[in-house]
């Protein structure tokens, strides 16, 4: 079988199979590297308050390195643009997040429209406890968090099932960041910053840093193993084709040897008959 494998065409086929396997191995390595999402920054970095305009850009998807960062920004709440996010827990009690659109100073989109970011003002036990956002200029400090996925539900006026920025952009008809801010400290018109809930029934919402474990995408792990299998199959396929060629050669030699050993007989003769006079 070695002589068959050393034929020029099978050597060329082996080189091609090895090159293909190497490509599959590289694809497997890429899938393994993609299986581990970008690790979040350490708490020491996220707890340092940074300006929102330096950390995040409107219209850009949020990454793990950006999420969880404590940010600060100035501007004002947009009048009439406030919703309640249902099924939010506080000390085991189910209630609502009060979320309002906040126009960030100096941030506009490419068409010159003012850009907003949703701000979680606090938690309430009942919809009637929510009050309109305060008017006037304000300075906000809070934790930057990624948008939630929308859920299809029968609409309730003034309420949404999840804090989906895409849904709020359509609801408020205003461009926004692809994230929101929670756990705020609010300073109004130069006043000392506080939770922004004084004199209301709102309870401050405090969101801690996210866990530091790097998440693993098992789908990418599956694809990586699949590429390894493909690499092995490429070499196996070459070996199988060589083995088939070798077997065909052996069968041809056996057929030739059998034809050589078979006695020749003329037409119309019978070995079992004898000539009589």
C-alpha positions in Angstrom: 0.0 0.0 0.0 3.0 2.3 0.6 3.9 2.2 -3.1 0.3 3.2 -4.0 0.5 6.1 -1.5 3.8 7.3 -3.0 2.3 7.8 -6.5 2.5 11.5 -7.6 -1.2 12.0 -7.7 -1.7 10.6 -4.2 1.2 12.7 -2.8 -0.4 15.8 -4.4 -3.8 14.8 -2.9 -2.1 14.4 0.5 -0.6 17.9 0.3 -4.1 19.2 -0.5 -5.7 17.3 2.3 -3.1 18.6 4.8 -3.6 22.1 3.6 -7.3 21.8 4.0 -6.9 20.3 7.4 -4.7 23.3 8.4 -7.4 25.7 7.3 -10.0 23.7 9.4 -7.6 23.9 12.4 -7.3 27.7 12.1 -11.1 28.0 11.9 -11.4 25.8 15.0 -8.9 28.1 16.9 -10.9 31.1 15.8 -14.2 29.6 17.1 -12.5 28.7 20.4 -11.3 32.3 20.8 -14.7 33.6 19.9 -16.4 31.3 22.5 -15.1 33.5 25.3 -16.8 36.8 25.3 -14.9 40.0 26.1 -14.2 40.0 29.8 -15.8 42.9 31.8 -13.4 45.4 33.3 -12.4 45.1 36.9 -14.6 46.8 39.5 -12.0 49.4 40.3 -12.3 50.6 36.7 -16.1 50.5 36.5 -16.6 52.3 39.8 -14.6 55.3 38.7 -17.1 57.8 37.4 -16.3 58.9 33.8 -18.1 61.3 31.4 -20.7 59.5 29.3 -19.5 61.2 26.1 -16.0 59.7 26.6 -17.3 56.2 27.3 -20.1 55.6 24.9 -21.3 56.8 21.5 -25.0 56.9 20.3 -25.9 54.3 17.8 -23.0 52.0 18.7 -23.8 48.5 20.3 -22.6 48.2 23.9 -19.7 45.8 24.6 -18.8 44.1 27.9 -15.9 46.6 28.3 -18.4 49.5 28.2 -21.3 48.0 30.2 -21.4 48.5 34.0 -19.3 51.7 33.9 -20.3 54.5 36.3 -20.9 57.6 34.1 -21.8 61.2 34.5 -23.6 63.6 32.2 -25.6 66.8 32.2 -28.8 67.9 30.4 -32.5 67.7 31.2 -35.4 65.3 31.3 -37.6 65.5 28.2 -41.1 66.5 29.3 -43.8 63.8 28.7 -41.4 61.0 27.8 -41.6 58.6 30.8 -42.7 55.0 31.1 -43.1 52.3 33.7 -41.2 49.0 33.3 -43.3 46.2 34.8 -42.3 43.3 37.0 -39.4 44.9 38.8 -38.5 43.6 42.3 -37.4 45.6 45.3 -36.8 43.8 48.6 -39.0 40.9 47.3 -41.9 43.2 46.3 -43.0 43.4 42.7 -43.4 46.9 41.2 -42.3 49.2 38.5 -39.2 51.1 37.3 -39.9 54.7 36.5 -37.8 55.4 33.3 -37.6 58.9 31.7 -35.8 60.2 28.6 -32.9 62.4 29.4 -31.5 64.7 26.7 -27.7 64.7 27.0 -25.9 68.1 26.6 -24.0 68.4 23.3 -25.0 65.0 21.9 -26.8 64.9 18.6 -27.1 62.4 15.8 -25.9 62.9 12.2 -29.1 64.7 11.3 -28.8 67.2 14.1 -31.5 65.6 16.3 -31.1 65.7 20.1 -30.1 62.3 21.5 -31.6 60.9 24.7 -30.6 58.1 27.1 -33.2 56.4 29.3 -32.6 57.0 33.0 -34.1 54.8 35.7 -35.4 57.4 38.2 -36.5 54.9 40.8 -38.9 52.1 41.8 -42.6 52.4 42.8 -45.1 49.8 44.1 -48.0 51.1 42.0 -48.4 53.1 38.8 -50.1 56.0 40.7 -47.0 56.5 42.8 -44.9 57.6 39.8 -44.5 61.4 39.4 -43.3 63.3 36.3 -39.6 63.9 35.9 -38.3 67.1 37.4 -37.9 70.1 35.0 -34.8 72.1 34.6 -31.1 71.3 34.0 -29.7 68.4 35.9 -26.5 66.5 36.5 -26.8 62.7 36.6 -24.4 60.0 37.9 -25.3 56.4 37.3 -24.4 52.9 36.0 -24.4 52.4 32.3 -26.2 49.1 31.4 -27.1 47.3 28.1 -30.5 47.4 26.6 -32.9 44.6 27.3 -34.6 42.6 24.6 -38.2 43.6 23.7 -41.1 41.3 24.5 -44.3 41.1 22.4 -47.2 41.9 24.7 -50.5 43.7 24.5 -49.6 47.3 25.0 -50.6 49.0 28.2 -50.6 52.9 28.1 -47.6 54.3 29.8 -46.1 50.8 30.5 -43.6 48.5 28.8 -42.7 44.9 29.7 -38.9 45.4 29.4 -36.4 48.2 29.2 -35.8 47.9 25.5 -34.1 51.1 24.2 -35.2 50.2 20.6 -38.8 50.1 21.8 -38.5 53.4 23.7 -36.9 55.1 20.7 -40.0 54.2 18.6 -42.3 55.1 21.5 -40.7 58.5 22.2 -39.8 59.2 18.6 -36.4 60.3 19.6 -32.9 58.9 18.8 -31.1 57.4 21.7 -28.1 55.4 23.1 -28.2 51.6 22.9 -28.2 51.4 26.7 -29.7 53.0 29.8 -28.5 54.4 33.2 -29.6 53.1 36.6 -28.7 53.8 40.2 -28.6 57.5 39.8 -27.5 60.5 41.8 -29.3 63.6 40.6 -28.3 67.2 41.1 -30.9 69.8 39.9 -29.9 73.4 39.0 -26.7 73.3 41.1 -28.3 71.7 44.1 -26.4 69.0 46.1 -26.8 65.7 44.3 -28.9 63.0 45.9 -31.0 60.0 44.7 -33.5 62.3 43.1 -36.3 60.7 45.0 -36.7 63.1 47.9 -40.3 64.2 48.5 -41.7 61.4 46.2 -42.8 57.8 46.6 -39.9 56.7 44.4 -37.4 54.3 45.9 -33.8 54.6 44.7 -32.7 51.8 42.3 -29.1 50.7 43.0 -27.5 48.3 40.6 -24.1 46.7 41.6 -21.2 45.7 39.4 -21.8 42.7 37.2 -20.0 39.4 37.9 -16.4 39.2 36.6 -16.6 35.7 35.1 -16.0 35.6 31.4 -19.0 34.0 29.8 -18.6 31.1 27.4 -20.5 30.6 24.2 -21.1 26.9 23.9 -22.3 27.2 20.3 -18.9 28.4 19.4 -17.3 25.5 21.3 -19.5 23.1 19.2 -18.4 24.8 16.0 -14.7 24.6 17.0 -15.0 20.8 17.7 -16.8 20.4 14.4 -13.9 22.0 12.5 -11.5 19.6 14.2 -13.7 16.7 13.0 -13.6 18.1 9.5 -9.8 18.3 9.6 -9.5 14.7 10.6 -12.0 13.7 8.0 -10.0 15.3 5.2 -7.0 13.1 6.0 -9.2 10.1 6.5 -10.8 10.6 3.1 -7.3 10.7 1.5 -6.4 7.5 3.2 -9.6 5.9 2.2 -9.1 6.8 -1.5 -5.6 5.4 -1.4 -6.8 2.2 0.2 -9.5 1.8 -2.5 -6.9 2.4 -5.2 -4.7 -0.2 -3.7 -7.5 -2.7 -3.4 -8.4 -2.2 -7.1 -4.8 -2.9 -8.0 -4.8 -6.1 -6.0 -8.0 -7.3 -7.6 -6.6 -6.5 -11.0 -3.5 -8.6 -10.3 -5.5 -11.4 -8.9 -7.7 -11.4 -12.0 -4.7 -11.4 -14.3 -3.1 -14.3 -12.4 -6.3 -16.3 -12.6 -6.6 -15.7 -16.3 -3.0 -16.9 -16.8 -3.6 -20.2 -14.9 -6.9 -21.0 -16.7 -6.4 -23.7 -19.5 -7.3 -22.7 -23.0 -10.1 -24.6 -24.6 -11.2 -24.5 -28.2 -14.8 -23.9 -29.3 -17.1 -26.8 -29.3 -14.8 -29.1 -27.3 -15.7 -30.9 -24.1 -13.0 -32.1 -21.7 -15.3 -34.9 -20.5 -15.7 -36.5 -23.9 -13.2 -38.8 -25.6 -12.7 -39.4 -29.4 -13.8 -42.8 -30.6 -13.2 -44.5 -34.0 
